Amino acid sequence: MIQVRVFPFGVLKDWLGSSAATVELPANATVKDLLELLSTGWHGREPLSEKILRTIAVSVNAEYATATQALRQDDEVGLLPPVSGGNEGLERRAALTSEVIRPEVWLANARQGEDGALVVFDGIVRNNSRGRQTIYLEYEAFLELAIRQMESLAGDAIQRFGIRDAWIVHRLGRVEIGETSVLIVVASEHRAQAFEACRWLIDSLKTTVPIWKKENFTDGSAWAAGESYPASFAVTPPETEHGS
């Protein structure tokens, strides 16, 4: 037998709790075996439904994993629901911060003489969502994996669109109405590539970076549903028996 540590994120904390859990599995267990165990109501908890299992991704030791990946003793397994997604220098292409994001600082730092265009996406917290009045938002992330994925996206955008550079910064913790929750800055010789790259970056971030949003309203709170992972990220859910 082996033991692995399971870490829930976002809405999955409501099921497993806020701390990690140790799960015992057979020596040759895979990610799929772990999900099958969790879908049975492990240790008296509510079973993870097939609907939930069809939407989550799984990481093993801070790397996205497939259903067939083998698990080993002391592996750290992240259960990642659909994502919902302070350093103002440009030394890195990605940053997570609990400080207020100042777009004008990032824009000024990004500007270079060879640039013909700077395109900015400034995601701002609004005061309403789905007909409910919003008080503030809360963001949490799988830090190591989120930074790695954000940096990978920025690098991919440079290669894909031929831009000079790109930066992504995302808030964590409590974010007030009117504050920036996510900022993307793209620098390019030509505007067309800059627009295309910026749009691709925010769309990709929303589906691949493990950051989760909790919306706090005047009449309660809820985790945002998020968007589905790409097929290459999502794990195949356990098979379920019907009609028995």
MORADA-V906093 format. One line per field, one symbol per residue. burial: + if it has 9 or more other C-alpha atoms within 8 Angstrom, else -. Layout:
# MORADA-V906093
burial: ???
This chain:
# MORADA-V906093
burial: -+++++++++-++--++--+----+---++++-++++++-++----++-+--++++++++-+-++++---++--+++++++++++----+--++++++--+----++--++---++++++++-++-+-----++++++++++--+++-+++-+++-++--+++++++++++++++++-+++++++++++++-++++++-+++-++++++++++++++-----++-++++---++++++------
